[in-house]
Amino acid sequence: MADNVREELKAPPRSSTPTNKHCSPVPRLQTPVKLRASSPAFQPFPSKGRPAVAGNSQLRDAPAFTPRKRQQQQQQQELATSPTMQTSKMVSDLSLVSIDSKGAASTTKDDSGDDYFMKLPQSNSQTPHMQSVGYFAIDENLRRALAREMHTTYSVDDSELPFQVHNYYSLSPLETVEAYTPGSVKQQAIKAQSISDGRHYTLNRIAGLQSGQKPELGVIDQWRQVQNPNVAHVHEAFITHAFGDNSLVVVHDYKPLAASLVSKIAENQVPASEGFLWSIVLQLTSALSAIHAAGLAVHMLDAATVLLSPTNRVYIGSGGLADVLSMQISPSIEVAQQSDLRSIGQILRVLLNRNPENVVAVQGQPPMVMPGLAYSAEFKELFRYLNHHVTPVITVEDILRLAGSRVLAELDAARRETDLLLDNLRLEMANGRLVRLLCKMNFITEREDSAGDSKWSETGDRYLVKLFRDYVFHMVDESSRPVANMAHVVGNLNRLDAGSPEKVMLMSRDEKSCLVVSYSEVKRCIEGAYQELVPSAQAWK
């Protein structure tokens, strides 16, 4: 290897620290040296177990623990005995994150019974200037929500459903609801995965079609044109005998963890606040506005066909069903669209009926549902407008006028959610390049060459890659205990990916050699060794 790639230093005296068969022992240096500031693009990420710097002022990361470091640890141990720190420790012990006695990552079960969340080890000696693990990852609550959605999406429940229907397989039942029509239709929602694109969809099945009944499958082309965030997009419709009968299936987008309002009400998972009811009205109004603009109508909009997600997102999940079944019970599309808008008032009655304070009993008449004293005058006016035929025609513009400033509140909530997602996306945008870098490193280390030479990864530039891998992932503290520090890993990988000119000292596991190299030189070695593998194997892209 060229002389400008590394400098070979004389190995320091062998430390009395116990060795670890997986990690190189950490030598002890006697003189602490002030760290040199890093480049503006990549700030240092100091943390527990991070090596100090010795000798040359350009060497940032020497694997050693200085007396200053030990003095800081003693001060932190004294601070840990204070009442404030003991209280903080009690709170930490009661949190969802569980750390075993060795500080390793563990998996725990949260309040909802989910046990598939990986917990990262925490550092008890974190100083104020150190970055926490959460600095490098998305918000914990958002991560849990996304992980729960992913777990629900890819899980398949045992059932008597066929394994494959049309171009969909791995069928799993969601729920069965009874949609409101003159004859009442039972609609079974089934989750399935597509053979074509691998995505998950909801198959809305109508069982037991009559032999003489001919669904209008061509109308689905019109529903495909409807694009709205509150409408479960319609993809296709087909007739199948895979269920043992003559069934109609309409395919919609799958919304993880979303269920019908009927089932959510039965499970008492629907908020009772006025703000939530305004949100329901505005979201349904937005969906109906897009559907009506396309010259269509839902025809069967009620609490059984409206889906509600855990984040209170509302979706119309029955688009196209009535049209395919030829259930246009209204004489014209204008009358059907008016019926859709009045269905919002019927959904409000279902939601208000849960509270006895909203039920008015009049002698000699059936009970009536009316908003109670806790609701504003604007909401009561909207309720009367949608339910008591105050005007012969209901319009979207009138609903928005009655909503007033609530429209701005709904828009503000959507913008805040967008900001939250974008902020977390910025934290994750670098993960792709770091994963590619890790893949290249693992292609090189601990492998033979095409000729079967087992020493290929132990010689030349490949040996330098192995030492850097040990430095990043196999670090130990002064007691030879493994150090699992995300700040150390991410910081070094970022500098490696950028090809930083900063120097790092690498030590072999037997402590017989030390190499001082820059991150740019390590990156060049990785790229060179990886290119040696590409001609003899199919490259991963």
C-alpha positions as CSV (number, residue, x, y, z in Angstrom):
1,M,0.0,0.0,0.0
2,A,1.3,3.5,-0.8
3,D,3.0,5.4,2.0
4,N,0.5,8.3,1.8
5,V,-2.3,5.9,2.7
6,R,-1.3,5.3,6.3
7,E,1.5,5.8,8.8
8,E,2.6,2.9,10.8
9,L,3.2,3.8,14.4
10,K,5.0,1.9,17.1
11,A,2.4,-0.1,19.2
12,P,1.9,1.2,22.7
13,P,2.7,-1.0,25.6
14,R,0.2,-3.8,26.2
15,S,-2.6,-2.8,28.6
16,S,-3.5,-4.7,31.6
17,T,-7.1,-4.4,30.6
18,P,-8.8,-7.8,30.0
19,T,-9.0,-8.7,26.3
20,N,-12.2,-9.4,24.5
21,K,-12.2,-12.0,21.8
22,H,-14.5,-9.9,19.6
23,C,-13.0,-6.5,20.1
24,S,-9.5,-5.1,20.3
25,P,-8.3,-4.1,23.8
26,V,-8.1,-0.4,24.5
27,P,-4.6,0.9,25.4
28,R,-4.3,3.6,28.0
29,L,-2.6,6.8,27.1
30,Q,-1.3,9.1,29.8
31,T,-1.5,12.6,28.4
32,P,-4.8,14.2,27.5
33,V,-4.8,16.4,24.4
34,K,-7.3,19.0,23.3
35,L,-9.5,17.9,20.5
36,R,-9.2,19.7,17.2
37,A,-12.5,21.1,15.9
38,S,-14.1,19.2,13.1
39,S,-15.2,20.5,9.7
40,P,-18.5,22.5,9.6
41,A,-20.3,19.9,7.7
42,F,-19.6,17.1,10.1
43,Q,-19.5,17.9,13.7
44,P,-18.0,15.5,16.2
45,F,-20.3,13.2,18.1
46,P,-18.7,12.6,21.5
47,S,-20.3,9.9,23.7
48,K,-19.6,7.3,26.2
49,G,-16.8,5.0,25.3
50,R,-15.5,7.3,22.5
51,P,-11.7,7.3,22.4
52,A,-9.7,10.3,23.4
53,V,-6.9,11.8,21.3
54,A,-3.2,11.4,22.0
55,G,0.0,12.5,20.4
56,N,-0.6,14.3,17.2
57,S,-3.2,17.1,17.4
58,Q,-4.6,15.9,14.0
59,L,-5.5,12.5,15.4
60,R,-9.1,12.9,16.5
61,D,-10.0,9.4,17.7
62,A,-7.3,7.4,19.5
63,P,-8.7,4.4,21.4
64,A,-7.8,5.4,24.9
65,F,-9.3,6.7,28.1
66,T,-7.5,9.6,29.6
67,P,-7.3,10.6,33.3
68,R,-9.6,13.5,32.4
69,K,-12.2,11.0,31.2
70,R,-11.9,9.0,34.4
71,Q,-12.3,12.2,36.4
72,Q,-15.5,13.1,34.4
73,Q,-16.9,9.6,35.2
74,Q,-16.2,10.0,38.9
75,Q,-18.1,13.4,38.9
76,Q,-21.0,11.8,37.0
77,Q,-21.1,9.0,39.6
78,E,-21.2,11.5,42.4
79,L,-24.0,13.4,40.6
80,A,-25.9,10.2,40.1
81,T,-26.3,9.9,43.9
82,S,-28.1,13.2,44.2
83,P,-31.9,13.2,44.9
84,T,-32.6,14.8,41.5
85,M,-30.7,12.1,39.6
86,Q,-32.3,9.4,41.7
87,T,-35.8,10.7,40.8
88,S,-34.8,10.8,37.1
89,K,-33.6,7.3,37.3
90,M,-37.0,6.2,38.9
91,V,-38.8,7.8,36.0
92,S,-36.4,6.2,33.5
93,D,-37.0,2.8,35.1
94,L,-40.8,3.2,34.7
95,S,-40.5,4.1,31.0
96,L,-41.1,1.8,28.1
97,V,-37.4,1.4,27.2
98,S,-35.9,-1.5,29.0
99,I,-32.1,-1.9,29.3
100,D,-30.7,-5.1,30.6
101,S,-27.8,-5.3,33.0
102,K,-25.2,-5.4,30.2
103,G,-26.6,-2.3,28.4
104,A,-27.6,-4.3,25.3
105,A,-30.5,-3.6,23.2
106,S,-33.7,-5.4,24.2
107,T,-37.2,-5.8,23.0
108,T,-40.1,-4.9,25.3
109,K,-43.9,-4.9,25.1
110,D,-45.6,-1.6,25.2
111,D,-49.0,-0.7,26.7
112,S,-50.9,-1.9,23.6
113,G,-49.3,-5.4,23.8
114,D,-47.1,-4.9,20.8
115,D,-43.7,-6.5,21.2
116,Y,-41.9,-5.9,18.0
117,F,-40.2,-2.6,18.9
118,M,-36.4,-2.7,19.1
119,K,-35.0,-0.7,21.9
120,L,-31.6,1.0,21.6
121,P,-29.2,1.1,24.6
122,Q,-29.0,4.3,26.5
123,S,-26.0,6.0,28.0
124,N,-26.1,6.8,31.7
125,S,-23.1,9.1,31.5
126,Q,-24.2,11.4,28.7
127,T,-22.8,14.9,29.1
128,P,-24.7,18.0,28.0
129,H,-22.8,18.4,24.7
130,M,-23.5,14.9,23.6
131,Q,-26.3,14.0,21.1
132,S,-28.9,11.5,22.2
133,V,-29.9,8.5,20.1
134,G,-33.2,10.2,19.3
135,Y,-31.2,13.0,17.5
136,F,-30.5,10.5,14.6
137,A,-33.9,8.9,14.3
138,I,-37.5,9.9,13.7
139,D,-39.8,10.9,16.6
140,E,-40.5,7.9,18.8
141,N,-44.3,8.2,18.8
142,L,-44.3,8.5,15.0
143,R,-41.9,5.5,14.7
144,R,-44.2,3.4,16.9
145,A,-47.3,4.4,14.8
146,L,-45.5,3.5,11.5
147,A,-44.2,0.3,12.9
148,R,-47.7,-0.7,14.1
149,E,-49.1,0.1,10.7
150,M,-46.4,-2.0,9.0
151,H,-47.0,-4.9,11.4
152,T,-50.7,-4.8,10.7
153,T,-50.2,-4.5,7.0
154,Y,-48.0,-7.5,6.6
155,S,-49.7,-9.8,9.2
156,V,-52.1,-12.4,7.9
157,D,-54.8,-13.8,10.1
158,D,-56.0,-17.4,10.0
159,S,-59.3,-17.7,8.2
160,E,-61.3,-19.8,5.8
161,L,-60.8,-17.4,2.9
162,P,-59.1,-18.8,-0.2
163,F,-55.3,-18.1,-0.5
164,Q,-55.7,-16.3,-3.9
165,V,-58.5,-14.5,-5.6
166,H,-57.9,-13.0,-9.1
167,N,-54.5,-11.2,-8.9
168,Y,-54.5,-11.0,-5.1
169,Y,-53.2,-13.4,-2.5
170,S,-52.7,-13.7,1.3
171,L,-56.3,-12.8,2.0
172,S,-57.0,-11.7,5.6
173,P,-60.5,-10.6,6.9
174,L,-60.9,-7.1,8.2
175,E,-64.6,-6.6,9.0
176,T,-68.1,-7.2,7.7
177,V,-70.6,-4.3,7.8
178,E,-74.2,-3.8,6.6
179,A,-74.4,-0.9,4.2
180,Y,-77.6,1.1,4.1
181,T,-79.6,0.5,0.9
182,P,-83.2,-0.3,0.3
183,G,-82.4,-3.9,0.5
184,S,-79.4,-3.6,2.9
185,V,-76.2,-5.2,1.5
186,K,-73.6,-7.0,3.6
187,Q,-70.1,-5.8,2.6
188,Q,-67.1,-7.9,3.7
189,A,-63.7,-6.0,3.7
190,I,-60.7,-8.2,3.0
191,K,-57.0,-7.3,3.0
192,A,-54.9,-8.8,0.2
193,Q,-51.6,-8.3,-1.5
194,S,-51.3,-7.8,-5.2
195,I,-49.3,-10.1,-7.4
196,S,-48.6,-7.2,-9.9
197,D,-47.0,-4.6,-7.6
198,G,-46.8,-6.2,-4.2
199,R,-49.0,-3.5,-2.5
200,H,-51.8,-4.2,-0.2
201,Y,-55.4,-3.5,-1.1
202,T,-58.9,-3.8,0.4
203,L,-61.2,-6.1,-1.4
204,N,-64.8,-5.1,-0.7
205,R,-66.8,-8.2,-1.4
206,I,-70.6,-8.4,-2.0
207,A,-71.5,-12.1,-1.7
208,G,-74.4,-14.0,-3.3
209,L,-75.1,-12.2,-6.5
210,Q,-78.2,-13.4,-8.3
211,S,-77.5,-15.3,-11.5
212,G,-79.5,-12.8,-13.6
213,Q,-77.8,-9.8,-12.0
214,K,-75.3,-8.1,-14.2
215,P,-73.0,-5.6,-12.5
216,E,-71.9,-2.5,-14.4
217,L,-68.2,-3.0,-14.2
218,G,-67.4,-0.3,-16.7
219,V,-68.4,2.5,-14.3
220,I,-65.2,1.8,-12.4
221,D,-63.3,3.7,-15.0
222,Q,-65.1,6.9,-13.9
223,W,-64.3,6.2,-10.2
224,R,-60.6,5.8,-11.0
225,Q,-60.5,9.4,-11.9
226,V,-61.5,10.5,-8.4
227,Q,-58.4,11.7,-6.5
228,N,-59.0,12.9,-3.0
229,P,-57.1,12.3,0.3
230,N,-60.4,11.4,2.0
231,V,-61.6,8.8,-0.6
232,A,-60.2,5.3,-0.7
233,H,-59.1,5.2,-4.3
234,V,-61.0,2.7,-6.5
235,H,-58.8,0.4,-8.7
236,E,-60.9,-2.3,-10.3
237,A,-63.9,-4.5,-10.0
238,F,-64.4,-8.2,-10.9
239,I,-66.7,-11.1,-10.4
240,T,-65.3,-14.3,-8.9
241,H,-66.3,-17.8,-7.8
242,A,-63.3,-18.3,-5.6
243,F,-65.4,-17.9,-2.4
244,G,-67.7,-20.6,-3.4
245,D,-70.5,-18.4,-4.7
246,N,-71.0,-15.6,-7.2
247,S,-69.3,-12.6,-5.6
248,L,-68.6,-9.1,-6.7
249,V,-65.3,-7.6,-5.5
250,V,-64.4,-3.9,-5.7
251,V,-60.7,-3.1,-5.0
252,H,-59.9,0.0,-3.0
253,D,-56.7,1.4,-1.4
254,Y,-55.9,-0.3,1.9
255,K,-55.8,2.0,4.9
256,P,-53.9,0.4,7.8
257,L,-55.7,0.3,11.2
258,A,-58.7,2.1,9.7
259,A,-62.1,0.7,10.5
260,S,-65.7,1.7,10.0
261,L,-67.3,4.3,12.2
262,V,-69.8,1.6,13.4
263,S,-67.1,-0.6,14.7
264,K,-65.1,2.3,16.2
265,I,-68.2,3.5,18.0
266,A,-68.9,-0.1,19.3
267,E,-65.3,-0.2,20.6
268,N,-65.6,3.3,22.1
269,Q,-62.7,4.6,20.1
270,V,-64.4,7.7,18.7
271,P,-63.8,11.1,20.4
272,A,-66.8,13.1,21.6
273,S,-65.5,16.6,21.2
274,E,-67.0,19.2,19.0
275,G,-63.7,19.7,17.2
276,F,-63.7,16.1,16.1
277,L,-67.3,16.4,14.8
278,W,-66.3,19.5,12.8
279,S,-63.3,17.6,11.4
280,I,-65.6,14.8,10.3
281,V,-67.9,17.2,8.5
282,L,-65.1,19.0,6.7
283,Q,-63.3,15.9,5.6
284,L,-66.5,14.3,4.3
285,T,-67.4,17.5,2.6
286,S,-64.0,17.6,0.9
287,A,-64.5,14.0,-0.3
288,L,-68.0,14.5,-1.6
289,S,-66.9,17.7,-3.4
290,A,-64.4,15.7,-5.4
291,I,-66.8,12.9,-6.1
292,H,-69.6,15.2,-7.2
293,A,-67.3,17.2,-9.4
294,A,-66.6,14.0,-11.3
295,G,-70.4,13.6,-12.0
296,L,-70.7,10.7,-9.5
297,A,-72.5,10.0,-6.2
298,V,-71.8,7.6,-3.3
299,H,-75.5,6.5,-3.0
300,M,-74.7,4.5,0.2
301,L,-72.9,6.9,2.6
302,D,-73.4,6.1,6.2
303,A,-71.5,5.2,9.4
304,A,-70.9,1.7,8.1
305,T,-69.1,2.8,4.9
306,V,-67.1,5.6,6.4
307,L,-63.6,4.6,7.7
308,L,-61.8,6.2,10.6
309,S,-58.1,5.9,11.2
310,P,-56.3,6.2,14.6
311,T,-55.2,9.7,13.6
312,N,-58.8,10.7,13.0
313,R,-58.5,10.6,9.2
314,V,-61.8,9.9,7.5
315,Y,-62.1,7.9,4.3
316,I,-65.1,7.0,2.1
317,G,-64.5,3.3,1.6
318,S,-67.5,2.3,-0.5
319,G,-66.9,4.3,-3.7
320,G,-68.3,2.7,-6.8
321,L,-70.2,-0.1,-5.0
322,A,-73.7,1.2,-5.6
323,D,-72.9,2.1,-9.2
324,V,-71.5,-1.3,-10.0
325,L,-74.6,-3.0,-8.4
326,S,-76.9,-0.6,-10.3
327,M,-78.4,0.7,-7.0
328,Q,-79.1,4.2,-8.3
329,I,-82.2,4.7,-6.2
330,S,-82.5,8.4,-7.0
331,P,-84.2,9.6,-10.2
332,S,-81.2,11.9,-11.1
333,I,-77.6,12.4,-10.2
334,E,-78.4,15.8,-8.6
335,V,-80.9,14.2,-6.2
336,A,-78.3,11.5,-5.4
337,Q,-75.7,14.1,-4.6
338,Q,-78.1,16.0,-2.3
339,S,-78.7,12.7,-0.5
340,D,-75.0,12.3,0.0
341,L,-74.7,15.7,1.6
342,R,-77.7,15.0,3.9
343,S,-76.0,11.7,4.9
344,I,-73.4,13.9,6.7
345,G,-76.2,14.9,9.1
346,Q,-77.2,11.3,9.6
347,I,-73.6,10.4,10.6
348,L,-73.6,13.3,13.0
349,R,-76.8,12.0,14.6
350,V,-75.2,8.6,15.1
351,L,-72.2,10.2,16.7
352,L,-74.3,12.5,19.0
353,N,-76.6,9.7,20.0
354,R,-73.9,8.1,22.1
355,N,-74.3,10.8,24.8
356,P,-77.7,10.9,26.6
357,E,-77.4,14.7,27.0
358,N,-77.9,15.0,23.2
359,V,-81.2,13.0,23.2
360,V,-84.4,15.0,23.7
361,A,-87.5,13.1,24.8
362,V,-90.8,14.6,23.9
363,Q,-94.0,13.0,25.2
364,G,-95.9,11.1,22.6
365,Q,-93.0,11.4,20.1
366,P,-89.9,9.3,19.5
367,P,-86.7,10.6,21.0
368,M,-84.9,13.3,19.0
369,V,-81.1,13.8,18.7
370,M,-80.1,17.4,19.2
371,P,-76.7,18.9,20.1
372,G,-76.6,19.6,23.9
373,L,-75.6,22.7,25.8
374,A,-71.9,21.9,25.4
375,Y,-71.9,22.6,21.6
376,S,-71.6,26.0,20.0
377,A,-74.3,27.9,18.2
378,E,-72.5,27.5,14.9
379,F,-72.5,23.7,15.3
380,K,-76.2,23.6,16.2
381,E,-77.0,25.7,13.1
382,L,-75.0,23.3,10.9
383,F,-76.8,20.3,12.5
384,R,-80.2,21.9,11.7
385,Y,-79.1,22.8,8.2
386,L,-78.1,19.2,7.4
387,N,-81.0,17.4,9.1
388,H,-84.2,19.5,9.1
389,H,-84.5,20.7,5.5
390,V,-84.0,24.3,6.4
391,T,-83.3,24.9,2.7
392,P,-84.4,22.8,-0.2
393,V,-80.8,22.5,-1.6
394,I,-77.7,21.8,0.5
395,T,-74.4,23.1,-1.0
396,V,-70.8,22.6,-0.1
397,E,-70.4,26.4,-0.1
398,D,-73.1,26.7,2.6
399,I,-71.4,24.1,4.8
400,L,-68.0,25.9,4.5
401,R,-69.7,29.2,5.3
402,L,-71.3,27.7,8.5
403,A,-67.9,26.2,9.4
404,G,-66.2,29.5,9.3
405,S,-62.9,29.6,11.1
406,R,-63.1,25.8,11.7
407,V,-61.8,25.4,8.1
408,L,-58.7,27.3,9.1
409,A,-58.2,25.1,12.1
410,E,-58.5,22.0,10.0
411,L,-56.0,23.4,7.5
412,D,-53.6,24.4,10.3
413,A,-53.7,20.8,11.7
414,A,-52.9,19.4,8.2
415,R,-50.0,21.8,7.9
416,R,-48.6,20.9,11.3
417,E,-48.8,17.2,10.4
418,T,-46.9,17.9,7.2
419,D,-44.2,19.9,9.0
420,L,-43.8,17.0,11.5
421,L,-43.4,14.4,8.7
422,L,-41.0,16.6,6.8
423,D,-38.9,17.3,9.9
424,N,-38.6,13.5,10.5
425,L,-38.0,12.8,6.8
426,R,-35.0,15.1,6.9
427,L,-33.5,12.9,9.7
428,E,-34.0,9.8,7.6
429,M,-32.9,11.1,4.2
430,A,-29.3,10.0,4.8
431,N,-30.1,6.4,5.8
432,G,-30.0,5.2,2.2
433,R,-26.4,6.3,1.5
434,L,-25.2,4.9,4.9
435,V,-26.8,1.6,4.2
436,R,-25.1,1.4,0.8
437,L,-21.8,2.2,2.5
438,L,-22.4,-0.6,5.1
439,C,-23.3,-3.1,2.4
440,K,-20.0,-2.4,0.6
441,M,-18.0,-2.8,3.8
442,N,-19.7,-6.1,4.6
443,F,-19.2,-7.4,1.1
444,I,-15.4,-6.9,1.6
445,T,-14.8,-8.0,5.2
446,E,-14.5,-11.7,6.3
447,R,-14.7,-13.2,2.8
448,E,-12.6,-15.1,0.3
449,D,-11.7,-14.0,-3.2
450,S,-12.9,-15.6,-6.4
451,A,-9.9,-18.0,-6.2
452,G,-10.8,-19.2,-2.8
453,D,-8.0,-17.4,-1.0
454,S,-9.2,-17.1,2.7
455,K,-6.6,-14.3,3.3
456,W,-8.0,-12.0,0.7
457,S,-9.8,-9.8,3.2
458,E,-6.8,-9.8,5.6
459,T,-4.3,-8.2,3.1
460,G,-3.8,-5.0,1.3
461,D,-6.5,-2.3,1.4
462,R,-9.1,-4.9,2.6
463,Y,-7.2,-5.2,6.0
464,L,-7.6,-1.5,6.5
465,V,-11.4,-1.8,5.9
466,K,-11.5,-4.5,8.5
467,L,-9.7,-2.4,11.1
468,F,-12.1,0.5,10.4
469,R,-15.1,-1.8,10.8
470,D,-13.7,-3.0,14.2
471,Y,-13.1,0.6,15.2
472,V,-16.7,1.7,14.4
473,F,-18.7,-1.4,15.6
474,H,-16.4,-3.4,17.9
475,M,-15.3,-0.7,20.3
476,V,-14.9,-1.6,24.0
477,D,-14.6,0.6,27.1
478,E,-11.8,0.5,29.7
479,S,-13.3,-2.6,31.3
480,S,-13.5,-4.4,27.9
481,R,-17.3,-4.1,27.8
482,P,-18.9,-3.6,24.4
483,V,-19.8,0.0,23.6
484,A,-23.0,0.3,21.5
485,N,-23.1,4.0,20.7
486,M,-25.1,5.3,17.9
487,A,-23.5,8.7,17.9
488,H,-20.1,7.1,17.4
489,V,-21.3,5.0,14.5
490,V,-23.3,7.6,12.7
491,G,-20.6,10.3,13.1
492,N,-17.8,8.1,11.7
493,L,-20.0,6.8,8.8
494,N,-20.9,10.4,7.9
495,R,-17.3,11.4,7.8
496,L,-16.4,8.3,5.8
497,D,-19.1,8.9,3.3
498,A,-18.0,12.5,2.8
499,G,-14.3,11.5,2.5
500,S,-13.2,13.7,5.3
501,P,-9.5,14.5,5.5
502,E,-9.6,14.0,9.3
503,K,-7.2,11.4,10.7
504,V,-8.2,8.3,12.7
505,M,-6.0,5.8,14.5
506,L,-6.8,2.2,13.9
507,M,-5.4,-0.7,16.0
508,S,-5.2,-4.4,15.2
509,R,-6.9,-6.8,17.6
510,D,-3.5,-8.2,18.7
511,E,-2.3,-4.7,19.4
512,K,0.8,-5.2,17.3
513,S,0.2,-2.4,14.8
514,C,-1.5,1.0,14.7
515,L,-2.4,2.7,11.5
516,V,-3.1,6.4,11.1
517,V,-5.3,7.1,8.1
518,S,-7.8,9.7,7.0
519,Y,-11.5,8.9,6.3
520,S,-10.9,9.8,2.6
521,E,-8.2,7.1,2.4
522,V,-10.5,4.5,4.0
523,K,-13.2,5.4,1.6
524,R,-10.8,4.9,-1.3
525,C,-9.8,1.5,0.0
526,I,-13.5,0.5,0.3
527,E,-14.3,1.6,-3.3
528,G,-11.2,-0.1,-4.6
529,A,-11.9,-3.4,-2.9
530,Y,-15.5,-3.3,-3.9
531,Q,-14.6,-2.8,-7.5
532,E,-12.5,-5.9,-7.4
533,L,-15.6,-7.9,-6.5
534,V,-17.8,-6.5,-9.1
535,P,-16.3,-8.2,-12.2
536,S,-16.5,-11.6,-10.7
537,A,-20.0,-11.3,-9.2
538,Q,-23.3,-9.6,-9.9
539,A,-23.2,-6.2,-8.3
540,W,-25.9,-5.2,-5.9
541,K,-27.7,-2.1,-6.9
